[in-house]
Amino acid sequence: MLGYIPDKRDYFKGNLIDYYLKKGVSFSGGTQLHYEYFKEILQYSIINNTTQRALHDIRAGIFTLHLFPFKIKTLLSIAFYNYETSLLKEFKDCSLSKDNILLPSMQLQFNNIITGEYLAPEFLNLVDEVALKYTSFDVLKQYLNIQFNSTLDNLLLENIKEILELYNTSLLAQNDYLTLIINNDRLKAIVVTSKTLKYKQQSITYLTEALTKWHQTSNI
């Protein structure tokens, strides 16, 4: 898609977010899927329609699942989905826009843009069914061949710690990821992913500018 940008229509139309996203991706020879990945980071999962404020989402964590092995990111995707949908119950008396909540299968597919792993449709369906409580979590644990006593019904940070400790993730890596989650650090997610893709520093600068413009122009 983006070996170069043929014109500056986005810029002159005032679409500065798209303009800098495309500049960032194209400068390092990225793809259309890369553009869609970074664009999706700049979304809110849940918006309170009454106050026009976003509820705290977990998108920085969702879009860095690619940092982890297959089994870890599968469990994390369910924990993240559980957290965001729990907010719907907590704010059930509010009018909420919730279309941007990503099912585990969608989380994994977005991160697959970075890793390029094969994800069987049957597996993606299974993960969603577990998250939606249509299928027992034990079925997924058997599929993944893991021994894991947690039901992922604890508080988010507790769930994350349990998952990371299951695979002996270093304490430094745990603390670093938990900090990203607590701060919902979209900037760090963008930078880490850009480096994973071996993007040039100028691309990271453009993508950071897109994030800045998003913060500036968002009314939420």
N, C-alpha and C positions, 0 to 999 in steps of 0.2 A: 504493500500500500504506500508506504511513506518514505521512499528513498529521498524525496525532497518535497517541498510544498510549492506548487506551481504559482500560487498567487496569495494575496493577503486579504481575501474576502472576509474571513472570520474577524480579522483585526479591524477592518473598516466598518464592519457591521456591529462592532462592539462586543463580539463573542470572544473576549480575551481569554476566558478559561480554555475554550477549545483551541484557540490560537496557540497558546503556550503548551498545551498538551501535545498538539500535533508537532510543534517545533521540537519539544523534548524527545518524542519518540522518533521523529524523522532524522534528527541530528545523528543518532546512533544506528540508523538503518533498521528501526523497529518495524513491527507489523501492525496491521489493523487490529488484531487481537490484543496486542500490547496497549494500543490506544484505548480500546474498550475496557481493559483491565484498570488502567489508571483513572479513566473517567468514572468508573464505578466506585472507586474509593471516595470520590468527591460527591457522595450522596449521603443523605440521612436515612437511617432505617425506619424510624418512627417519628411522626410529627404530630404534635397536639394542634388540631385545627382551630381550637378556641383561642389559644394564646399565641399561636404561630411560633411555637418554640419546639425544638427537637428534643426528644428524650435521649438520655445517654445511650449510645449504641456501642457496639464492640467491633466496628469495622476495621480498625487498625489491626486487631488480632485476626480477624477473618482473612484479611488480605496479606497476612504473613504466615499462613499455614504452610506455605511451600517450603518454609525453613526446616520442617520436621519430617521424619520418616512417615510412611504411609499409615501405620496403625495409630500413631500419635495424632496426626491431623484429622483422621476419621473421628476419633473420640472428641477432639477439641471442637470439631464442627458441630457435633451434637450439643456439647456444653454451651457453645455460643448461641445456637438456635434456642436452647432452653432459656437462656438468660434474656434474650430479646423478647421472646414470647411471654415470659413472666411479667414483663413490663406492661403488657396488654391487660393482664389481670389486675396489676397494681393500680393502673389508671383506667379501670373499666368504665368509670363514670364520665370519662372524657371522650370527645370525638377525636379519633386518631386515624391518621393516614398510615397504613402499615404495609403497603404494597412492596416496599423495598426491603422487607425482612427476607433474608436469603435462607432457603432450605439448605440442609447440609450438602445435598447433591450439587446445588448451585455454588456453594462455597468451594467445594472441591474442584468443580469444573473451572471456576475462575483461577484458582491456584494452579490448575493443570496447564493453563496458558504459560506459566513460568517453568514448570517441571517437564511437561510433555509426556507424562505417564499415561498409560492406557487405563481407563476406568470403564469397567463393564457396566452396561445399562442395568443388569440385574443387581449388581452391587449398589449402584446409586439409588435404585428403588428401595433396596433393603434399608439403607441408612436413613432415608426419608421416613420409611414406615416405622422404624424404631423411634425416631424423633417425634413423630406424630402419634406415638403410642398405639399404632396399629399392629405392631409386631414386638414380641418380647426382646428386651436387650440381650438376653441370653443367646438368642439366635445369632445376633451380630458377633458376640464374643466367641461363639463357636466358629463362625465364619472366619474371624480374624485369628483364631487359635491363640487366645489370650486368657490368662487368669486375672480377673479384675473384679474385686468385690463391690466397688462403688456402683451406685445406680445413677450417678450424675444428677442427683436431686439436691445436692448441697448448694451453698452460695458459690458464685462463679469462681472466685479466687481459690476456694477450697477444691473445687472440681479440677481446675487447671493444675494445682499443685499435685493432686493425686495422679493425674494423667502423666505429668512430667516425671514424677518420682517412680512411676511404674517402669519407666524405661531408663532409669538412672541418669537422667539429664543432669548435667553439672549444676551446682548451686548458683554459680555465676550466670549461667544461661537461664536458669529458672528466674532469678531475680530480675534479669534484664528484660525477659519477656513479660513478667508480671508488671513491671514498671510501664512497659508499652501499653499493656491492657488498662491499667489504672488511669493513665493519662489519655487513653485512646489516641495515641500519637500517630496521626495520619502522616505527618512529615517523616517520621522515622520509618514508617511502613513504605513510603515512596522511595526513600533513600536506600534502604536495605534491598528492596526489590530491584531498583535500578542497578545496584552493584552486583546483584545476583545475575542480572542480564548482561553484565559487563558494559553498561552504558558509560559514555564519556561524561566527564564532569560538567560540560556545558549542557548536556541533556538534563542532568540532575538540577542544574540552575533553572532551566526552563520549566521543568515539572514543579519545582518549588514555587516558582512565580505563579503557576496555574493554581496551586493550593492557596497562595496568598490572595489572588484575585477572587477565588471561591469564598474565602472567609470575608473579604471586603464586600462582595456583592450579595451574599446571602442575607436575607431578611430575617433569618431565624436565629 
